[in-house]
Amino acid sequence: MEQIPLFPLEARLTRINAARNIWRFYEMSIQHDLFGGAVLVRRWGRIGTAGRLRLDLHANEGAAANALGRLLRLKIKRGYRWACAAS
């Protein structure tokens, strides 16, 4: 079982199963908005495509971090794994 960081501010995950033709990515990051809140930015799709984008508004960074952690645990439970950082 993989260890999840205590308070991640971003995550890059992949789910690859060549036998079933599954090549997916899921990225999340927390960014500040202009009004003092925080935005959880989520991007997902098939590897090699631009994917889809969703912005979730939260009152503060703590609430956004809680949402990110909850989604991270769910994605890992569904077979996603940490992706190597692109350099």
A tleap script that builds the chain and sets N, CA, C and O, in Angstrom:
source leaprc.protein.ff14SB
mol = sequence {
  NMET GLU GLN ILE PRO LEU PHE PRO LEU GLU
  ALA ARG LEU THR ARG ILE ASN ALA ALA ARG
  ASN ILE TRP ARG PHE TYR GLU MET SER ILE
  GLN HIE ASP LEU PHE GLY GLY ALA VAL LEU
  VAL ARG ARG TRP GLY ARG ILE GLY THR ALA
  GLY ARG LEU ARG LEU ASP LEU HIE ALA ASN
  GLU GLY ALA ALA ALA ASN ALA LEU GLY ARG
  LEU LEU ARG LEU LYS ILE LYS ARG GLY TYR
  ARG TRP ALA CYS ALA ALA CSER
}
set mol.1.N position { 0.838 -1.176 0.000 }
set mol.1.CA position { 0.000 0.000 0.000 }
set mol.1.C position { 0.884 1.241 0.000 }
set mol.1.O position { 1.867 1.312 0.738 }
set mol.2.N position { 0.527 2.226 -0.838 }
set mol.2.CA position { 1.319 3.444 -0.953 }
set mol.2.C position { 1.007 4.404 0.185 }
set mol.2.O position { -0.126 4.476 0.660 }
set mol.3.N position { 2.022 5.139 0.615 }
set mol.3.CA position { 1.860 6.134 1.666 }
set mol.3.C position { 1.404 7.452 1.045 }
set mol.3.O position { 2.034 7.943 0.108 }
set mol.4.N position { 0.324 8.026 1.556 }
set mol.4.CA position { -0.181 9.304 1.085 }
set mol.4.C position { 0.437 10.408 1.937 }
set mol.4.O position { 0.462 10.287 3.162 }
set mol.5.N position { 0.941 11.490 1.317 }
set mol.5.CA position { 1.471 12.602 2.115 }
set mol.5.C position { 0.395 13.159 3.049 }
set mol.5.O position { -0.795 13.090 2.742 }
set mol.6.N position { 0.812 13.707 4.179 }
set mol.6.CA position { -0.129 14.180 5.184 }
set mol.6.C position { -0.995 15.323 4.671 }
set mol.6.O position { -2.218 15.267 4.800 }
set mol.7.N position { -0.390 16.357 4.093 }
set mol.7.CA position { -1.140 17.501 3.582 }
set mol.7.C position { -0.684 17.830 2.163 }
set mol.7.O position { 0.029 18.815 1.967 }
set mol.8.N position { -1.072 17.039 1.175 }
set mol.8.CA position { -0.620 17.318 -0.193 }
set mol.8.C position { -1.326 18.547 -0.760 }
set mol.8.O position { -2.516 18.746 -0.514 }
set mol.9.N position { -0.607 19.367 -1.514 }
set mol.9.CA position { -1.192 20.510 -2.203 }
set mol.9.C position { -1.358 20.227 -3.687 }
set mol.9.O position { -2.008 20.987 -4.405 }
set mol.10.N position { -0.768 19.133 -4.140 }
set mol.10.CA position { -0.962 18.705 -5.521 }
set mol.10.C position { -0.707 17.211 -5.627 }
set mol.10.O position { 0.000 16.626 -4.806 }
set mol.11.N position { -1.289 16.608 -6.641 }
set mol.11.CA position { -1.112 15.172 -6.860 }
set mol.11.C position { -1.237 14.878 -8.347 }
set mol.11.O position { -2.073 15.455 -9.043 }
set mol.12.N position { -0.391 13.972 -8.819 }
set mol.12.CA position { -0.450 13.494 -10.202 }
set mol.12.C position { -0.534 11.973 -10.147 }
set mol.12.O position { 0.368 11.307 -9.639 }
set mol.13.N position { -1.624 11.437 -10.674 }
set mol.13.CA position { -1.877 9.999 -10.612 }
set mol.13.C position { -2.071 9.447 -12.013 }
set mol.13.O position { -2.489 10.164 -12.922 }
set mol.14.N position { -1.763 8.164 -12.180 }
set mol.14.CA position { -2.050 7.474 -13.435 }
set mol.14.C position { -2.673 6.124 -13.126 }
set mol.14.O position { -2.460 5.545 -12.060 }
set mol.15.N position { -3.438 5.645 -14.075 }
set mol.15.CA position { -4.000 4.297 -13.996 }
set mol.15.C position { -3.782 3.662 -15.359 }
set mol.15.O position { -4.376 4.078 -16.353 }
set mol.16.N position { -2.928 2.655 -15.396 }
set mol.16.CA position { -2.570 2.015 -16.659 }
set mol.16.C position { -2.813 0.520 -16.551 }
set mol.16.O position { -2.309 -0.144 -15.646 }
set mol.17.N position { -3.592 0.007 -17.486 }
set mol.17.CA position { -3.830 -1.424 -17.606 }
set mol.17.C position { -3.877 -1.718 -19.104 }
set mol.17.O position { -4.929 -1.605 -19.732 }
set mol.18.N position { -2.736 -2.093 -19.668 }
set mol.18.CA position { -2.633 -2.298 -21.114 }
set mol.18.C position { -3.568 -3.396 -21.607 }
set mol.18.O position { -4.100 -3.298 -22.712 }
set mol.19.N position { -3.776 -4.427 -20.814 }
set mol.19.CA position { -4.639 -5.535 -21.230 }
set mol.19.C position { -6.082 -5.073 -21.438 }
set mol.19.O position { -6.794 -5.610 -22.287 }
set mol.20.N position { -6.509 -4.079 -20.660 }
set mol.20.CA position { -7.881 -3.562 -20.776 }
set mol.20.C position { -7.935 -2.222 -21.505 }
set mol.20.O position { -8.987 -1.583 -21.543 }
set mol.21.N position { -6.799 -1.782 -22.092 }
set mol.21.CA position { -6.699 -0.525 -22.826 }
set mol.21.C position { -7.078 0.678 -21.956 }
set mol.21.O position { -7.774 1.589 -22.405 }
set mol.22.N position { -6.612 0.666 -20.716 }
set mol.22.CA position { -6.861 1.773 -19.790 }
set mol.22.C position { -5.566 2.566 -19.652 }
set mol.22.O position { -4.545 2.038 -19.210 }
set mol.23.N position { -5.619 3.834 -20.035 }
set mol.23.CA position { -4.468 4.741 -19.979 }
set mol.23.C position { -4.982 6.089 -19.476 }
set mol.23.O position { -5.242 6.984 -20.280 }
set mol.24.N position { -5.130 6.245 -18.179 }
set mol.24.CA position { -5.765 7.436 -17.618 }
set mol.24.C position { -4.817 8.217 -16.723 }
set mol.24.O position { -3.879 7.666 -16.148 }
set mol.25.N position { -5.084 9.511 -16.617 }
set mol.25.CA position { -4.355 10.361 -15.675 }
set mol.25.C position { -5.360 11.172 -14.871 }
set mol.25.O position { -6.492 11.389 -15.304 }
set mol.26.N position { -4.932 11.616 -13.698 }
set mol.26.CA position { -5.753 12.457 -12.830 }
set mol.26.C position { -4.809 13.390 -12.091 }
set mol.26.O position { -3.909 12.930 -11.389 }
set mol.27.N position { -5.003 14.696 -12.239 }
set mol.27.CA position { -4.153 15.689 -11.588 }
set mol.27.C position { -5.007 16.604 -10.729 }
set mol.27.O position { -6.111 16.983 -11.121 }
set mol.28.N position { -4.496 16.959 -9.557 }
set mol.28.CA position { -5.189 17.876 -8.655 }
set mol.28.C position { -4.175 18.852 -8.081 }
set mol.28.O position { -3.035 18.485 -7.799 }
set mol.29.N position { -4.600 20.100 -7.909 }
set mol.29.CA position { -3.750 21.089 -7.242 }
set mol.29.C position { -4.638 22.124 -6.569 }
set mol.29.O position { -5.778 22.351 -6.974 }
set mol.30.N position { -4.088 22.747 -5.531 }
set mol.30.CA position { -4.802 23.794 -4.806 }
set mol.30.C position { -4.171 25.127 -5.175 }
set mol.30.O position { -2.953 25.293 -5.106 }
set mol.31.N position { -5.025 26.082 -5.571 }
set mol.31.CA position { -4.561 27.419 -5.913 }
set mol.31.C position { -5.420 28.433 -5.173 }
set mol.31.O position { -6.574 28.158 -4.843 }
set mol.32.N position { -4.857 29.598 -4.918 }
set mol.32.CA position { -5.597 30.663 -4.241 }
set mol.32.C position { -6.374 31.474 -5.272 }
set mol.32.O position { -5.908 31.675 -6.394 }
set mol.33.N position { -7.570 31.940 -4.881 }
set mol.33.CA position { -8.311 32.825 -5.769 }
set mol.33.C position { -8.119 34.275 -5.317 }
set mol.33.O position { -7.437 34.527 -4.323 }
set mol.34.N position { -8.704 35.209 -6.026 }
set mol.34.CA position { -8.512 36.631 -5.737 }
set mol.34.C position { -9.298 37.112 -4.522 }
set mol.34.O position { -9.088 38.235 -4.064 }
set mol.35.N position { -10.187 36.299 -3.999 }
set mol.35.CA position { -11.071 36.722 -2.920 }
set mol.35.C position { -10.744 36.065 -1.586 }
set mol.35.O position { -11.568 36.087 -0.671 }
set mol.36.N position { -9.566 35.485 -1.459 }
set mol.36.CA position { -9.143 34.891 -0.200 }
set mol.36.C position { -9.525 33.434 -0.024 }
set mol.36.O position { -9.197 32.831 0.998 }
set mol.37.N position { -10.198 32.870 -0.981 }
set mol.37.CA position { -10.571 31.463 -0.916 }
set mol.37.C position { -9.524 30.594 -1.591 }
set mol.37.O position { -8.425 31.047 -1.910 }
set mol.38.N position { -9.884 29.357 -1.796 }
set mol.38.CA position { -8.988 28.411 -2.460 }
set mol.38.C position { -9.774 27.649 -3.519 }
set mol.38.O position { -10.980 27.436 -3.388 }
set mol.39.N position { -9.081 27.252 -4.549 }
set mol.39.CA position { -9.690 26.514 -5.653 }
set mol.39.C position { -8.966 25.182 -5.797 }
set mol.39.O position { -7.739 25.136 -5.872 }
set mol.40.N position { -9.738 24.100 -5.835 }
set mol.40.CA position { -9.184 22.787 -6.134 }
set mol.40.C position { -9.334 22.583 -7.639 }
set mol.40.O position { -10.445 22.460 -8.153 }
set mol.41.N position { -8.205 22.550 -8.331 }
set mol.41.CA position { -8.190 22.383 -9.782 }
set mol.41.C position { -7.986 20.904 -10.069 }
set mol.41.O position { -7.005 20.304 -9.629 }
set mol.42.N position { -8.929 20.318 -10.817 }
set mol.42.CA position { -8.831 18.896 -11.169 }
set mol.42.C position { -8.801 18.759 -12.685 }
set mol.42.O position { -9.584 19.393 -13.392 }
set mol.43.N position { -7.895 17.931 -13.171 }
set mol.43.CA position { -7.801 17.642 -14.602 }
set mol.43.C position { -7.636 16.146 -14.764 }
set mol.43.O position { -6.821 15.529 -14.078 }
set mol.44.N position { -8.406 15.557 -15.669 }
set mol.44.CA position { -8.348 14.113 -15.855 }
set mol.44.C position { -8.668 13.767 -17.299 }
set mol.44.O position { -9.254 14.560 -18.036 }
set mol.45.N position { -8.266 12.560 -17.685 }
set mol.45.CA position { -8.564 12.100 -19.031 }
set mol.45.C position { -7.649 10.966 -19.440 }
set mol.45.O position { -6.971 10.356 -18.613 }
set mol.46.N position { -7.646 10.698 -20.734 }
set mol.46.CA position { -6.791 9.658 -21.294 }
set mol.46.C position { -5.393 10.234 -21.486 }
set mol.46.O position { -5.244 11.371 -21.934 }
set mol.47.N position { -4.378 9.458 -21.152 }
set mol.47.CA position { -2.995 9.902 -21.316 }
set mol.47.C position { -2.764 10.244 -22.785 }
set mol.47.O position { -3.120 9.471 -23.675 }
set mol.48.N position { -2.168 11.403 -23.029 }
set mol.48.CA position { -1.919 11.866 -24.390 }
set mol.48.C position { -2.941 12.872 -24.881 }
set mol.48.O position { -2.780 13.433 -25.965 }
set mol.49.N position { -4.002 13.114 -24.095 }
set mol.49.CA position { -5.009 14.107 -24.457 }
set mol.49.C position { -4.953 15.265 -23.464 }
set mol.49.O position { -4.304 15.170 -22.422 }
set mol.50.N position { -5.639 16.355 -23.796 }
set mol.50.CA position { -5.701 17.509 -22.896 }
set mol.50.C position { -6.557 17.200 -21.671 }
set mol.50.O position { -6.342 17.774 -20.604 }
set mol.51.N position { -7.508 16.315 -21.816 }
set mol.51.CA position { -8.361 15.939 -20.697 }
set mol.51.C position { -9.436 16.972 -20.409 }
set mol.51.O position { -9.624 17.926 -21.164 }
set mol.52.N position { -10.127 16.766 -19.317 }
set mol.52.CA position { -11.193 17.664 -18.872 }
set mol.52.C position { -10.710 18.427 -17.658 }
set mol.52.O position { -9.766 18.009 -16.986 }
set mol.53.N position { -11.363 19.554 -17.374 }
set mol.53.CA position { -10.954 20.420 -16.278 }
set mol.53.C position { -12.165 20.765 -15.426 }
set mol.53.O position { -13.249 21.037 -15.943 }
set mol.54.N position { -11.965 20.751 -14.108 }
set mol.54.CA position { -13.022 21.150 -13.180 }
set mol.54.C position { -12.398 21.991 -12.072 }
set mol.54.O position { -11.326 21.659 -11.565 }
set mol.55.N position { -13.066 23.075 -11.699 }
set mol.55.CA position { -12.631 23.947 -10.618 }
set mol.55.C position { -13.651 23.864 -9.495 }
set mol.55.O position { -14.835 24.122 -9.710 }
set mol.56.N position { -13.200 23.504 -8.297 }
set mol.56.CA position { -14.070 23.437 -7.120 }
set mol.56.C position { -13.668 24.551 -6.167 }
set mol.56.O position { -12.529 24.586 -5.700 }
set mol.57.N position { -14.596 25.466 -5.872 }
set mol.57.CA position { -14.320 26.590 -4.985 }
set mol.57.C position { -14.496 26.173 -3.533 }
set mol.57.O position { -15.446 25.469 -3.189 }
set mol.58.N position { -13.563 26.620 -2.675 }
set mol.58.CA position { -13.617 26.327 -1.239 }
set mol.58.C position { -13.350 27.611 -0.464 }
set mol.58.O position { -12.706 28.531 -0.970 }
set mol.59.N position { -13.850 27.666 0.768 }
set mol.59.CA position { -13.720 28.871 1.591 }
set mol.59.C position { -12.275 29.159 1.971 }
set mol.59.O position { -11.889 30.321 2.088 }
set mol.60.N position { -11.469 28.113 2.167 }
set mol.60.CA position { -10.074 28.315 2.567 }
set mol.60.C position { -9.229 27.134 2.095 }
set mol.60.O position { -9.745 26.144 1.577 }
set mol.61.N position { -7.926 27.268 2.287 }
set mol.61.CA position { -7.001 26.229 1.826 }
set mol.61.C position { -7.204 24.910 2.570 }
set mol.61.O position { -7.020 23.837 1.994 }
set mol.62.N position { -7.582 24.986 3.842 }
set mol.62.CA position { -7.813 23.770 4.619 }
set mol.62.C position { -8.959 22.941 4.064 }
set mol.62.O position { -8.858 21.718 3.977 }
set mol.63.N position { -10.047 23.601 3.689 }
set mol.63.CA position { -11.187 22.888 3.112 }
set mol.63.C position { -10.813 22.271 1.768 }
set mol.63.O position { -11.216 21.148 1.463 }
set mol.64.N position { -10.042 23.003 0.969 }
set mol.64.CA position { -9.597 22.473 -0.322 }
set mol.64.C position { -8.658 21.285 -0.126 }
set mol.64.O position { -8.726 20.309 -0.873 }
set mol.65.N position { -7.777 21.364 0.883 }
set mol.65.CA position { -6.854 20.258 1.163 }
set mol.65.C position { -7.612 19.022 1.626 }
set mol.65.O position { -7.250 17.901 1.268 }
set mol.66.N position { -8.664 19.218 2.423 }
set mol.66.CA position { -9.492 18.083 2.843 }
set mol.66.C position { -10.146 17.417 1.640 }
set mol.66.O position { -10.176 16.189 1.548 }
set mol.67.N position { -10.671 18.218 0.716 }
set mol.67.CA position { -11.301 17.673 -0.488 }
set mol.67.C position { -10.278 16.942 -1.348 }
set mol.67.O position { -10.571 15.874 -1.884 }
set mol.68.N position { -9.081 17.505 -1.484 }
set mol.68.CA position { -8.026 16.857 -2.261 }
set mol.68.C position { -7.654 15.517 -1.637 }
set mol.68.O position { -7.514 14.522 -2.348 }
set mol.69.N position { -7.493 15.483 -0.327 }
set mol.69.CA position { -7.149 14.232 0.355 }
set mol.69.C position { -8.217 13.167 0.191 }
set mol.69.O position { -7.907 11.992 -0.004 }
set mol.70.N position { -9.480 13.580 0.271 }
set mol.70.CA position { -10.596 12.648 0.108 }
set mol.70.C position { -10.598 12.061 -1.309 }
set mol.70.O position { -10.754 10.853 -1.485 }
set mol.71.N position { -10.423 12.931 -2.322 }
set mol.71.CA position { -10.378 12.450 -3.704 }
set mol.71.C position { -9.158 11.573 -3.957 }
set mol.71.O position { -9.239 10.585 -4.688 }
set mol.72.N position { -8.037 11.932 -3.357 }
set mol.72.CA position { -6.808 11.157 -3.521 }
set mol.72.C position { -6.980 9.736 -2.994 }
set mol.72.O position { -6.599 8.773 -3.660 }
set mol.73.N position { -7.548 9.604 -1.811 }
set mol.73.CA position { -7.793 8.262 -1.252 }
set mol.73.C position { -8.749 7.463 -2.139 }
set mol.73.O position { -8.549 6.266 -2.345 }
set mol.74.N position { -9.780 8.116 -2.661 }
set mol.74.CA position { -10.744 7.437 -3.524 }
set mol.74.C position { -10.082 6.951 -4.814 }
set mol.74.O position { -10.311 5.819 -5.241 }
set mol.75.N position { -9.269 7.797 -5.429 }
set mol.75.CA position { -8.609 7.420 -6.684 }
set mol.75.C position { -7.613 6.280 -6.471 }
set mol.75.O position { -7.537 5.369 -7.295 }
set mol.76.N position { -6.853 6.319 -5.382 }
set mol.76.CA position { -5.901 5.237 -5.097 }
set mol.76.C position { -6.655 3.938 -4.837 }
set mol.76.O position { -6.204 2.865 -5.238 }
set mol.77.N position { -7.789 4.032 -4.173 }
set mol.77.CA position { -8.615 2.847 -3.925 }
set mol.77.C position { -9.115 2.245 -5.240 }
set mol.77.O position { -9.309 1.033 -5.339 }
set mol.78.N position { -9.323 3.098 -6.249 }
set mol.78.CA position { -9.819 2.634 -7.550 }
set mol.78.C position { -8.715 2.239 -8.521 }
set mol.78.O position { -8.988 1.980 -9.693 }
set mol.79.N position { -7.477 2.190 -8.052 }
set mol.79.CA position { -6.412 1.662 -8.895 }
set mol.79.C position { -5.425 2.675 -9.435 }
set mol.79.O position { -4.498 2.289 -10.147 }
set mol.80.N position { -5.581 3.947 -9.130 }
set mol.80.CA position { -4.617 4.954 -9.572 }
set mol.80.C position { -3.356 4.857 -8.729 }
set mol.80.O position { -3.409 4.449 -7.569 }
set mol.81.N position { -2.221 5.232 -9.312 }
set mol.81.CA position { -0.929 5.218 -8.636 }
set mol.81.C position { -0.247 6.563 -8.848 }
set mol.81.O position { -0.541 7.280 -9.805 }
set mol.82.N position { 0.679 6.896 -7.929 }
set mol.82.CA position { 1.433 8.142 -8.066 }
set mol.82.C position { 2.202 8.124 -9.378 }
set mol.82.O position { 2.814 7.116 -9.730 }
set mol.83.N position { 2.170 9.234 -10.100 }
set mol.83.CA position { 2.912 9.359 -11.358 }
set mol.83.C position { 4.276 9.959 -11.077 }
set mol.83.O position { 4.443 10.708 -10.115 }
set mol.84.N position { 5.245 9.636 -11.908 }
set mol.84.CA position { 6.573 10.239 -11.789 }
set mol.84.C position { 6.473 11.699 -12.209 }
set mol.84.O position { 5.755 12.029 -13.153 }
set mol.85.N position { 7.183 12.565 -11.515 }
set mol.85.CA position { 7.172 13.992 -11.849 }
set mol.85.C position { 7.876 14.200 -13.184 }
set mol.85.O position { 8.963 13.673 -13.417 }
set mol.86.N position { 7.240 14.975 -14.055 }
set mol.86.CA position { 7.848 15.283 -15.352 }
set mol.86.C position { 8.887 16.371 -15.168 }
set mol.86.O position { 8.644 17.351 -14.465 }
set mol.87.N position { 10.040 16.208 -15.792 }
set mol.87.CA position { 11.086 17.231 -15.655 }
set mol.87.C position { 11.277 17.978 -16.950 }
set mol.87.O position { 12.115 18.877 -17.026 }
savepdb mol mol.pdb
quit
